Amino acid sequence: MAPDNNTKGRRNLKPWQKKMHEVIFEAETFYGRLFDEILLGMILLSIVVVMMESIADLRAAYGRELNAAEWFFTLAFTIEYGLRISCSANPKKYIFSFLGVVDLLAIIPTYIAVILPEAQPFIVIRGIRLLRIYRILKLYRFMRAGHLLLLAIRNSFRKVLIFMMFILILVIMLGSIMYVVEHGDNGFFSIPLSIYWAVITLTTVGYGDIVPVTDLGKFIATFIMLLGYSIIAIPTGIVSVEISRSFGDRYRKRTVCKYCDEPNHEPEANFCKICGARME
């Protein structure tokens, strides 16, 4: 987990806050790894509880136990959220960060259900309670290479956007051609519907609600299906190249511990994952 390296709005931490900061934000330490492993297990178990609660038979048989488990996880995540704020060098930046918002959303639904019990039947409240399933986003902080994937997507965004513009032009042309070929029949009642058919055919989904019956229409459909397989590979290749480039750059920037000579550390690591010494 990346350390809480903030500069603007940074505050001086007391000794207990510094120790807590190392445990919560520094995954390279022994207690930091232990904290992360416990937190990871709790996140996964809480997601299982939410999914089990959605099964009517299980809810009827074990409703009380599931509710107790939900409250246990909610209180645990509330304590975690409070500790992160209290030992963060820049609390405001953490609160409004992506992970800070995710941590807050993980605990709010249960409290709302208690504050507004009479509103339980309403779909809005049920929808808010469903947000608990998005605790899975808390797993993002354990994805060490997650930001590399986001960086690769960002770097390849322009190329992918140009490619998507090409696809948009292609499906409009193919949809218009099919509208003419099928004579506005067989489900091809308009150009927008024909474009819809072109999209699901090009992506190899093929719902089957609109089917060409003319020989020329079937030939064009076959061509589009084959074209779809090759088209899917293009954006995948673009992003894959950027991911490989990002991982290569990251590997070259790895930090070596001067005490035990362990080379495989993340660039932002503050402690050695082998001997526990502070990285310099």
C-alpha positions in Angstrom: 0.0 0.0 0.0 1.4 3.4 -0.9 2.4 5.6 2.0 0.5 8.7 2.8 3.0 11.1 1.2 1.2 14.4 1.2 2.9 17.8 1.5 0.3 20.5 1.2 -1.8 20.7 4.4 0.6 18.3 6.1 0.5 18.2 9.9 3.0 17.0 12.5 2.0 13.6 13.9 2.4 12.6 17.6 4.4 9.5 18.3 1.3 7.2 18.6 0.0 8.7 15.3 3.3 8.0 13.6 3.2 4.4 14.8 -0.4 4.0 13.7 0.5 5.6 10.4 3.2 2.9 9.8 0.8 0.1 10.6 -2.1 1.4 8.5 -0.3 3.1 5.6 3.1 1.3 5.4 2.5 -2.2 4.0 6.3 -3.0 4.0 6.4 -3.4 7.8 5.5 -6.6 9.6 2.5 -5.0 11.4 1.6 -3.2 8.2 1.4 -6.5 6.3 -0.6 -8.1 9.2 -3.1 -5.2 9.2 -3.5 -5.4 5.4 -4.1 -9.2 5.6 -6.7 -8.8 8.3 -8.4 -6.0 6.4 -8.4 -8.0 3.2 -10.1 -10.9 4.9 -12.7 -8.6 6.5 -13.5 -7.0 3.1 -14.0 -10.3 1.4 -16.1 -11.7 4.3 -18.3 -8.5 4.4 -19.0 -8.9 0.6 -20.0 -12.5 1.2 -22.4 -11.4 3.9 -24.0 -8.8 1.6 -24.5 -11.4 -1.1 -25.9 -14.0 1.3 -28.4 -11.4 2.6 -29.8 -11.0 -0.9 -30.8 -14.7 -1.0 -34.4 -14.9 0.4 -34.0 -18.3 2.0 -30.8 -17.5 3.7 -32.2 -14.2 4.9 -35.2 -15.9 6.4 -33.2 -18.6 8.1 -30.2 -16.6 9.3 -31.4 -13.0 9.2 -30.3 -12.2 12.8 -26.8 -13.7 12.3 -26.3 -11.9 9.0 -27.5 -8.6 10.5 -25.0 -9.1 13.4 -22.2 -9.8 11.0 -23.1 -6.7 9.0 -22.9 -4.5 12.1 -19.6 -6.1 13.1 -18.1 -5.2 9.7 -19.6 -1.8 9.6 -18.2 -0.9 13.1 -14.8 -2.3 12.1 -14.7 -0.3 8.9 -15.9 2.8 10.9 -13.0 2.4 13.3 -10.6 1.9 10.4 -11.9 5.0 8.7 -11.5 7.0 11.9 -7.9 5.7 12.4 -7.0 6.6 8.9 -8.1 10.2 9.4 -6.5 10.5 12.8 -3.1 9.3 11.7 -3.0 10.8 8.2 -0.5 13.6 7.7 -3.1 15.3 5.5 -6.6 14.2 6.7 -8.5 16.5 4.3 -6.7 15.0 1.3 -7.4 11.5 2.4 -11.1 12.2 3.1 -11.6 13.5 -0.5 -9.4 11.0 -2.2 -10.8 8.1 -4.1 -10.0 5.5 -1.4 -11.3 7.9 1.3 -14.7 8.2 -0.5 -14.8 4.4 -0.9 -14.1 3.9 2.8 -16.9 6.3 3.6 -19.4 4.7 1.2 -18.6 1.3 2.8 -20.1 2.3 6.1 -22.8 4.9 5.3 -25.6 2.5 4.0 -25.9 0.6 7.3 -26.3 3.8 9.3 -28.8 5.3 6.9 -30.9 2.1 7.3 -31.0 2.7 11.1 -31.7 6.4 10.9 -34.6 5.9 8.4 -36.1 2.4 9.2 -39.5 3.4 8.0 -38.0 4.1 4.5 -36.7 0.5 4.1 -39.3 -0.4 1.4 -38.4 2.5 -0.8 -36.2 1.7 -3.7 -33.9 4.6 -3.0 -33.0 3.3 0.4 -32.7 -0.2 -0.9 -30.3 1.1 -3.5 -28.2 2.9 -0.9 -28.0 -0.3 1.1 -26.9 -2.0 -2.0 -23.9 0.3 -2.0 -22.4 -2.0 0.6 -21.4 -4.4 -2.2 -19.1 -1.7 -3.4 -16.9 -2.4 -0.4 -15.1 -4.5 -3.0 -13.6 -1.2 -4.2 -11.7 -1.2 -0.9 -9.6 -4.0 -2.4 -8.2 -1.4 -4.8 -5.6 -0.4 -2.2 -4.2 -3.9 -2.3 -3.7 -3.8 -6.0 -0.1 -2.6 -6.0 0.0 -2.4 -9.8 -3.5 -1.0 -10.1 -2.3 2.5 -10.7 0.0 1.2 -13.5 -3.1 -0.1 -15.2 -4.8 3.2 -14.9 -1.7 4.9 -16.1 -1.5 2.6 -19.2 -5.2 3.3 -19.9 -4.6 7.1 -19.6 -1.6 7.0 -21.9 -3.4 4.9 -24.5 -6.7 6.9 -24.2 -6.1 9.1 -27.3 -5.3 6.1 -29.5 -8.3 4.1 -28.2 -10.5 7.2 -28.7 -9.4 7.5 -32.3 -10.1 3.8 -32.8 -13.6 4.1 -31.2 -14.4 7.0 -33.6 -13.4 4.7 -36.5 -15.8 2.0 -35.1 -18.6 4.6 -34.7 -18.2 5.5 -38.4 -18.1 1.9 -39.4 -21.3 0.8 -37.5 -23.2 3.8 -38.9 -22.2 2.8 -42.5 -22.9 -0.9 -42.0 -26.2 -0.2 -40.3 -27.3 2.1 -43.1 -26.3 -0.5 -45.7 -28.2 -3.2 -43.9 -31.3 -1.0 -43.7 -31.2 -0.7 -47.5 -30.4 -4.3 -48.2 -33.1 -5.7 -45.9 -35.6 -3.2 -47.3 -36.7 -1.9 -43.9 -38.1 -5.4 -43.0 -37.1 -8.3 -40.7 -36.4 -6.0 -37.8 -34.4 -3.5 -39.7 -37.3 -1.0 -39.5 -35.0 2.1 -39.1 -31.4 3.1 -39.5 -30.9 3.4 -35.6 -32.2 -0.2 -35.2 -29.9 -1.3 -38.0 -27.0 0.4 -36.3 -27.9 -1.4 -33.1 -27.8 -4.7 -35.0 -24.4 -3.7 -36.4 -23.0 -3.0 -33.0 -24.1 -6.3 -31.4 -23.0 -8.2 -34.5 -19.6 -6.5 -34.6 -19.0 -7.2 -30.9 -20.0 -10.9 -31.5 -22.8 -10.6 -29.0 -25.6 -11.4 -31.4 -28.9 -11.3 -29.4 -30.8 -12.7 -32.3 -33.7 -10.3 -32.0 -32.9 -8.9 -35.5 -31.8 -11.3 -38.2 -31.1 -10.7 -41.9 -33.0 -13.0 -44.3 -31.7 -11.8 -47.7 -28.6 -13.5 -49.2 -26.7 -10.3 -49.4 -27.7 -9.4 -45.8 -26.4 -12.8 -44.6 -23.1 -12.3 -46.5 -22.6 -8.8 -44.9 -23.5 -10.2 -41.5 -20.9 -12.9 -41.9 -18.3 -10.3 -42.9 -19.1 -8.2 -39.9 -18.8 -11.2 -37.5 -15.4 -12.1 -38.8 -14.4 -8.4 -38.7 -15.5 -8.2 -35.1 -12.9 -10.7 -33.9 -10.0 -8.7 -35.4 -11.4 -5.4 -34.1 -11.6 -6.6 -30.5 -7.8 -7.3 -30.5 -6.8 -3.8 -31.5 -7.6 -1.8 -28.3 -6.4 -4.8 -26.3 -3.1 -4.6 -28.0 -2.8 -0.8 -27.6 -3.4 -1.0 -23.8 -1.1 -4.1 -23.5 1.8 -2.2 -25.0 1.3 0.7 -22.6 1.1 -1.7 -19.6 4.4 -3.4 -20.7 6.0 0.0 -21.0 4.8 1.1 -17.6 6.0 -2.1 -15.9 9.4 -1.8 -17.6 9.8 1.8 -16.4 8.8 0.7 -12.9 11.2 -2.2 -12.8 14.1 0.2 -13.8 13.1 2.5 -10.9 13.1 -0.2 -8.2 14.8 0.7 -4.9 17.6 -1.4 -3.4 17.9 -1.8 0.4 21.4 -0.7 1.5 21.3 -3.0 4.5 20.4 -6.4 3.0 20.7 -5.5 -0.7 17.2 -6.7 -1.5 16.5 -5.1 -4.9 12.8 -5.8 -5.5 11.1 -2.9 -3.7 8.4 -0.6 -5.0 9.8 3.0 -5.8 7.6 4.5 -3.1 8.5 1.9 -0.4 9.6 3.4 2.9 10.7 0.1 4.6 12.5 -3.0 3.4 10.1 -5.9 3.0 12.9 -8.3 4.0 14.8 -6.7 6.9 12.3 -3.9 7.8 15.0 -1.2 7.6 13.9 2.3 6.5 14.6 2.9 2.9 16.6 6.0 2.0 
